[in-house]
Amino acid sequence: METHFFRIRRPLFVSYIFAYLAAMVDGNVLADEPLWYGGRSGQILILGLAIWAYASTNKNAHKIIAVMTLLVFVALIALRFWNPR
């Protein structure tokens, strides 16, 4: 599994980068979200980590960043679309 992950890490992190860019732009385009708001700093942090992981060869950093990025992205989606009634 580890060998497979290390072989596909670049496409994985590129997909993370595109997903975060889409998440950052959709509020500005589809809604009245301001260019800078409180959640933007977290998005920029995760985007920077994904870019760093793309260029890095450190396997432990890849594991941490991949899991953390996926969890944060799922949490952002859940918070964005969660509508309690």
N, CA, C and O atoms as a GROMACS GRO file, in nm:
protein
  340
    1MET      N    1   0.082  -0.120   0.000
    1MET     CA    2   0.000   0.000   0.000
    1MET      C    3   0.086   0.126   0.000
    1MET      O    4   0.059   0.222  -0.072
    2GLU      N    5   0.191   0.123   0.082
    2GLU     CA    6   0.276   0.242   0.092
    2GLU      C    7   0.347   0.270  -0.040
    2GLU      O    8   0.360   0.386  -0.080
    3THR      N    9   0.392   0.166  -0.108
    3THR     CA   10   0.457   0.184  -0.238
    3THR      C   11   0.358   0.239  -0.340
    3THR      O   12   0.391   0.328  -0.418
    4HIS      N   13   0.236   0.187  -0.336
    4HIS     CA   14   0.133   0.236  -0.428
    4HIS      C   15   0.101   0.383  -0.400
    4HIS      O   16   0.089   0.463  -0.493
    5PHE      N   17   0.086   0.419  -0.272
    5PHE     CA   18   0.057   0.558  -0.238
    5PHE      C   19   0.170   0.650  -0.284
    5PHE      O   20   0.145   0.758  -0.338
    6PHE      N   21   0.295   0.608  -0.263
    6PHE     CA   22   0.407   0.693  -0.303
    6PHE      C   23   0.411   0.710  -0.454
    6PHE      O   24   0.458   0.813  -0.504
    7ARG      N   25   0.362   0.609  -0.528
    7ARG     CA   26   0.361   0.619  -0.674
    7ARG      C   27   0.250   0.713  -0.722
    7ARG      O   28   0.266   0.781  -0.823
    8ILE      N   29   0.136   0.716  -0.652
    8ILE     CA   30   0.023   0.800  -0.697
    8ILE      C   31   0.010   0.930  -0.619
    8ILE      O   32  -0.090   1.000  -0.634
    9ARG      N   33   0.107   0.964  -0.537
    9ARG     CA   34   0.093   1.080  -0.449
    9ARG      C   35   0.076   1.210  -0.526
    9ARG      O   36  -0.003   1.295  -0.485
   10ARG      N   37   0.146   1.227  -0.635
   10ARG     CA   38   0.135   1.353  -0.708
   10ARG      C   39  -0.004   1.376  -0.766
   10ARG      O   40  -0.060   1.484  -0.747
   11PRO      N   41  -0.065   1.278  -0.836
   11PRO     CA   42  -0.203   1.301  -0.881
   11PRO      C   43  -0.301   1.323  -0.765
   11PRO      O   44  -0.395   1.401  -0.778
   12LEU      N   45  -0.277   1.255  -0.653
   12LEU     CA   46  -0.363   1.274  -0.537
   12LEU      C   47  -0.355   1.416  -0.485
   12LEU      O   48  -0.458   1.480  -0.461
   13PHE      N   49  -0.235   1.467  -0.469
   13PHE     CA   50  -0.220   1.603  -0.416
   13PHE      C   51  -0.262   1.708  -0.518
   13PHE      O   52  -0.306   1.816  -0.480
   14VAL      N   53  -0.249   1.679  -0.647
   14VAL     CA   54  -0.301   1.771  -0.748
   14VAL      C   55  -0.453   1.777  -0.739
   14VAL      O   56  -0.512   1.884  -0.754
   15SER      N   57  -0.518   1.663  -0.714
   15SER     CA   58  -0.664   1.665  -0.699
   15SER      C   59  -0.704   1.742  -0.574
   15SER      O   60  -0.805   1.812  -0.576
   16TYR      N   61  -0.626   1.731  -0.465
   16TYR     CA   62  -0.652   1.811  -0.346
   16TYR      C   63  -0.639   1.960  -0.378
   16TYR      O   64  -0.723   2.040  -0.336
   17ILE      N   65  -0.535   1.996  -0.451
   17ILE     CA   66  -0.513   2.136  -0.485
   17ILE      C   67  -0.630   2.190  -0.566
   17ILE      O   68  -0.681   2.299  -0.536
   18PHE      N   69  -0.674   2.117  -0.668
   18PHE     CA   70  -0.787   2.162  -0.749
   18PHE      C   71  -0.917   2.167  -0.667
   18PHE      O   72  -0.998   2.257  -0.686
   19ALA      N   73  -0.936   2.071  -0.578
   19ALA     CA   74  -1.057   2.071  -0.495
   19ALA      C   75  -1.059   2.193  -0.403
   19ALA      O   76  -1.164   2.256  -0.388
   20TYR      N   77  -0.946   2.225  -0.343
   20TYR     CA   78  -0.943   2.342  -0.255
   20TYR      C   79  -0.957   2.472  -0.332
   20TYR      O   80  -1.020   2.566  -0.285
   21LEU      N   81  -0.898   2.478  -0.451
   21LEU     CA   82  -0.916   2.599  -0.533
   21LEU      C   83  -1.063   2.615  -0.570
   21LEU      O   84  -1.116   2.726  -0.568
   22ALA      N   85  -1.130   2.504  -0.604
   22ALA     CA   86  -1.273   2.511  -0.637
   22ALA      C   87  -1.354   2.554  -0.515
   22ALA      O   88  -1.447   2.634  -0.527
   23ALA      N   89  -1.319   2.502  -0.398
   23ALA     CA   90  -1.390   2.540  -0.276
   23ALA      C   91  -1.367   2.686  -0.241
   23ALA      O   92  -1.456   2.752  -0.186
   24MET      N   93  -1.250   2.738  -0.273
   24MET     CA   94  -1.221   2.878  -0.243
   24MET      C   95  -1.293   2.972  -0.339
   24MET      O   96  -1.331   3.082  -0.300
   25VAL      N   97  -1.312   2.929  -0.462
   25VAL     CA   98  -1.370   3.016  -0.564
   25VAL      C   99  -1.522   3.009  -0.567
   25VAL      O  100  -1.588   3.107  -0.603
   26ASP      N  101  -1.580   2.895  -0.530
   26ASP     CA  102  -1.725   2.879  -0.547
   26ASP      C  103  -1.807   2.977  -0.465
   26ASP      O  104  -1.912   3.022  -0.511
   27GLY      N  105  -1.762   3.012  -0.347
   27GLY     CA  106  -1.836   3.108  -0.266
   27GLY      C  107  -1.832   3.248  -0.324
   27GLY      O  108  -1.928   3.324  -0.311
   28ASN      N  109  -1.722   3.282  -0.386
   28ASN     CA  110  -1.710   3.413  -0.448
   28ASN      C  111  -1.792   3.423  -0.576
   28ASN      O  112  -1.848   3.528  -0.606
   29VAL      N  113  -1.800   3.314  -0.650
   29VAL     CA  114  -1.870   3.315  -0.778
   29VAL      C  115  -2.019   3.289  -0.760
   29VAL      O  116  -2.102   3.359  -0.819
   30LEU      N  117  -2.054   3.190  -0.680
   30LEU     CA  118  -2.194   3.147  -0.670
   30LEU      C  119  -2.272   3.214  -0.557
   30LEU      O  120  -2.394   3.209  -0.555
   31ALA      N  121  -2.202   3.276  -0.464
   31ALA     CA  122  -2.269   3.338  -0.350
   31ALA      C  123  -2.208   3.476  -0.325
   31ALA      O  124  -2.123   3.523  -0.401
   32ASP      N  125  -2.252   3.538  -0.219
   32ASP     CA  126  -2.202   3.671  -0.185
   32ASP      C  127  -2.091   3.663  -0.082
   32ASP      O  128  -2.081   3.749   0.006
   33GLU      N  129  -2.009   3.562  -0.092
   33GLU     CA  130  -1.899   3.544   0.004
   33GLU      C  131  -1.790   3.647  -0.025
   33GLU      O  132  -1.750   3.663  -0.140
   34PRO      N  133  -1.742   3.715   0.076
   34PRO     CA  134  -1.634   3.812   0.052
   34PRO      C  135  -1.504   3.741   0.015
   34PRO      O  136  -1.488   3.622   0.041
   35LEU      N  137  -1.414   3.815  -0.046
   35LEU     CA  138  -1.287   3.756  -0.087
   35LEU      C  139  -1.208   3.705   0.033
   35LEU      O  140  -1.145   3.600   0.025
   36TRP      N  141  -1.211   3.779   0.144
   36TRP     CA  142  -1.143   3.735   0.265
   36TRP      C  143  -1.243   3.726   0.379
   36TRP      O  144  -1.314   3.821   0.408
   37TYR      N  145  -1.248   3.611   0.444
   37TYR     CA  146  -1.331   3.590   0.562
   37TYR      C  147  -1.256   3.496   0.654
   37TYR      O  148  -1.147   3.451   0.621
   38GLY      N  149  -1.312   3.465   0.769
   38GLY     CA  150  -1.243   3.388   0.872
   38GLY      C  151  -1.198   3.250   0.829
   38GLY      O  152  -1.092   3.205   0.872
   39GLY      N  153  -1.274   3.183   0.746
   39GLY     CA  154  -1.239   3.048   0.703
   39GLY      C  155  -1.134   3.042   0.595
   39GLY      O  156  -1.078   2.936   0.567
   40ARG      N  157  -1.105   3.154   0.534
   40ARG     CA  158  -1.009   3.156   0.422
   40ARG      C  159  -0.868   3.119   0.467
   40ARG      O  160  -0.794   3.057   0.392
   41SER      N  161  -0.831   3.157   0.588
   41SER     CA  162  -0.695   3.126   0.634
   41SER      C  163  -0.674   2.974   0.645
   41SER      O  164  -0.565   2.926   0.613
   42GLY      N  165  -0.774   2.901   0.688
   42GLY     CA  166  -0.764   2.755   0.694
   42GLY      C  167  -0.753   2.693   0.556
   42GLY      O  168  -0.677   2.598   0.535
   43GLN      N  169  -0.829   2.748   0.461
   43GLN     CA  170  -0.820   2.698   0.324
   43GLN      C  171  -0.682   2.723   0.265
   43GLN      O  172  -0.627   2.636   0.197
   44ILE      N  173  -0.627   2.840   0.290
   44ILE     CA  174  -0.495   2.871   0.238
   44ILE      C  175  -0.388   2.783   0.303
   44ILE      O  176  -0.293   2.743   0.237
   45LEU      N  177  -0.404   2.754   0.432
   45LEU     CA  178  -0.310   2.666   0.500
   45LEU      C  179  -0.311   2.526   0.438
   45LEU      O  180  -0.206   2.471   0.408
   46ILE      N  181  -0.429   2.470   0.420
   46ILE     CA  182  -0.439   2.336   0.362
   46ILE      C  183  -0.391   2.336   0.218
   46ILE      O  184  -0.328   2.240   0.174
   47LEU      N  185  -0.421   2.440   0.144
   47LEU     CA  186  -0.373   2.450   0.006
   47LEU      C  187  -0.220   2.453   0.004
   47LEU      O  188  -0.158   2.386  -0.078
   48GLY      N  189  -0.161   2.530   0.092
   48GLY     CA  190  -0.014   2.535   0.101
   48GLY      C  191   0.046   2.401   0.139
   48GLY      O  192   0.149   2.361   0.084
   49LEU      N  193  -0.018   2.330   0.232
   49LEU     CA  194   0.031   2.197   0.270
   49LEU      C  195   0.021   2.099   0.154
   49LEU      O  196   0.110   2.016   0.135
   50ALA      N  197  -0.085   2.107   0.077
   50ALA     CA  198  -0.100   2.018  -0.038
   50ALA      C  199   0.005   2.047  -0.144
   50ALA      O  200   0.059   1.955  -0.206
   51ILE      N  201   0.034   2.174  -0.165
   51ILE     CA  202   0.140   2.210  -0.261
   51ILE      C  203   0.275   2.161  -0.211
   51ILE      O  204   0.356   2.110  -0.289
   52TRP      N  205   0.300   2.178  -0.081
   52TRP     CA  206   0.427   2.131  -0.024
   52TRP      C  207   0.438   1.978  -0.034
   52TRP      O  208   0.544   1.926  -0.066
   53ALA      N  209   0.329   1.907  -0.008
   53ALA     CA  210   0.330   1.761  -0.016
   53ALA      C  211   0.352   1.714  -0.158
   53ALA      O  212   0.414   1.610  -0.180
   54TYR      N  213   0.302   1.788  -0.255
   54TYR     CA  214   0.324   1.754  -0.395
   54TYR      C  215   0.473   1.755  -0.428
   54TYR      O  216   0.522   1.669  -0.502
   55ALA      N  217   0.544   1.850  -0.374
   55ALA     CA  218   0.686   1.865  -0.405
   55ALA      C  219   0.776   1.782  -0.313
   55ALA      O  220   0.891   1.755  -0.348
   56SER      N  221   0.726   1.740  -0.197
   56SER     CA  222   0.806   1.670  -0.097
   56SER      C  223   0.821   1.522  -0.129
   56SER      O  224   0.741   1.463  -0.203
   57THR      N  225   0.926   1.462  -0.072
   57THR     CA  226   0.944   1.317  -0.082
   57THR      C  227   0.939   1.250   0.056
   57THR      O  228   0.970   1.131   0.067
   58ASN      N  229   0.901   1.323   0.158
   58ASN     CA  230   0.894   1.270   0.294
   58ASN      C  231   0.765   1.189   0.311
   58ASN      O  232   0.655   1.244   0.306
   59LYS      N  233   0.780   1.058   0.331
   59LYS     CA  234   0.663   0.970   0.338
   59LYS      C  235   0.576   0.997   0.460
   59LYS      O  236   0.454   0.989   0.451
   60ASN      N  237   0.636   1.028   0.574
   60ASN     CA  238   0.556   1.056   0.693
   60ASN      C  239   0.476   1.183   0.677
   60ASN      O  240   0.360   1.190   0.720
   61ALA      N  241   0.535   1.284   0.616
   61ALA     CA  242   0.461   1.408   0.590
   61ALA      C  243   0.345   1.382   0.495
   61ALA      O  244   0.238   1.440   0.512
   62HIS      N  245   0.364   1.296   0.396
   62HIS     CA  246   0.256   1.263   0.303
   62HIS      C  247   0.138   1.199   0.375
   62HIS      O  248   0.023   1.232   0.349
   63LYS      N  249   0.168   1.108   0.465
   63LYS     CA  250   0.060   1.040   0.538
   63LYS      C  251  -0.020   1.140   0.620
   63LYS      O  252  -0.143   1.139   0.616
   64ILE      N  253   0.049   1.224   0.693
   64ILE     CA  254  -0.019   1.321   0.779
   64ILE      C  255  -0.099   1.420   0.696
   64ILE      O  256  -0.215   1.447   0.726
   65ILE      N  257  -0.037   1.474   0.593
   65ILE     CA  258  -0.104   1.576   0.512
   65ILE      C  259  -0.221   1.517   0.435
   65ILE      O  260  -0.324   1.583   0.422
   66ALA      N  261  -0.208   1.396   0.383
   66ALA     CA  262  -0.317   1.335   0.307
   66ALA      C  263  -0.440   1.314   0.396
   66ALA      O  264  -0.551   1.349   0.357
   67VAL      N  265  -0.420   1.259   0.513
   67VAL     CA  266  -0.532   1.234   0.604
   67VAL      C  267  -0.592   1.365   0.654
   67VAL      O  268  -0.714   1.382   0.656
   68MET      N  269  -0.506   1.458   0.695
   68MET     CA  270  -0.554   1.586   0.748
   68MET      C  271  -0.629   1.665   0.641
   68MET      O  272  -0.734   1.723   0.669
   69THR      N  273  -0.577   1.669   0.519
   69THR     CA  274  -0.642   1.743   0.412
   69THR      C  275  -0.777   1.684   0.379
   69THR      O  276  -0.874   1.757   0.361
   70LEU      N  277  -0.785   1.553   0.372
   70LEU     CA  278  -0.912   1.489   0.342
   70LEU      C  279  -1.015   1.515   0.451
   70LEU      O  280  -1.131   1.544   0.422
   71LEU      N  281  -0.974   1.504   0.577
   71LEU     CA  282  -1.065   1.530   0.688
   71LEU      C  283  -1.114   1.674   0.690
   71LEU      O  284  -1.233   1.700   0.713
   72VAL      N  285  -1.025   1.767   0.667
   72VAL     CA  286  -1.065   1.909   0.666
   72VAL      C  287  -1.158   1.938   0.550
   72VAL      O  288  -1.256   2.011   0.565
   73PHE      N  289  -1.129   1.881   0.433
   73PHE     CA  290  -1.213   1.905   0.317
   73PHE      C  291  -1.354   1.848   0.338
   73PHE      O  292  -1.452   1.914   0.305
   74VAL      N  293  -1.364   1.729   0.394
   74VAL     CA  294  -1.495   1.670   0.422
   74VAL      C  295  -1.568   1.754   0.527
   74VAL      O  296  -1.689   1.774   0.516
   75ALA      N  297  -1.496   1.802   0.628
   75ALA     CA  298  -1.558   1.886   0.730
   75ALA      C  299  -1.610   2.017   0.669
   75ALA      O  300  -1.719   2.062   0.703
   76LEU      N  301  -1.532   2.077   0.579
   76LEU     CA  302  -1.577   2.201   0.515
   76LEU      C  303  -1.702   2.178   0.430
   76LEU      O  304  -1.793   2.261   0.429
   77ILE      N  305  -1.706   2.065   0.360
   77ILE     CA  306  -1.824   2.034   0.280
   77ILE      C  307  -1.945   2.013   0.372
   77ILE      O  308  -2.053   2.064   0.344
   78ALA      N  309  -1.925   1.940   0.481
   78ALA     CA  310  -2.036   1.914   0.573
   78ALA      C  311  -2.087   2.043   0.635
   78ALA      O  312  -2.208   2.063   0.646
   79LEU      N  313  -1.997   2.130   0.676
   79LEU     CA  314  -2.039   2.256   0.736
   79LEU      C  315  -2.106   2.348   0.634
   79LEU      O  316  -2.197   2.423   0.669
   80ARG      N  317  -2.062   2.342   0.512
   80ARG     CA  318  -2.118   2.429   0.408
   80ARG      C  319  -2.260   2.389   0.372
   80ARG      O  320  -2.346   2.474   0.350
   81PHE      N  321  -2.286   2.258   0.366
   81PHE     CA  322  -2.417   2.211   0.321
   81PHE      C  323  -2.507   2.163   0.433
   81PHE      O  324  -2.621   2.126   0.408
   82TRP      N  325  -2.458   2.163   0.557
   82TRP     CA  326  -2.540   2.118   0.669
   82TRP      C  327  -2.641   2.226   0.702
   82TRP      O  328  -2.605   2.340   0.731
   83ASN      N  329  -2.765   2.190   0.698
   83ASN     CA  330  -2.871   2.285   0.723
   83ASN      C  331  -2.966   2.226   0.826
   83ASN      O  332  -3.060   2.156   0.791
   84PRO      N  333  -2.943   2.255   0.956
   84PRO     CA  334  -3.032   2.198   1.058
   84PRO      C  335  -3.172   2.257   1.047
   84PRO      O  336  -3.189   2.375   1.016
   85ARG      N  337  -3.269   2.175   1.072
   85ARG     CA  338  -3.408   2.223   1.060
   85ARG      C  339  -3.472   2.225   1.193
   85ARG      O  340  -3.589   2.262   1.204
   0.00000   0.00000   0.00000
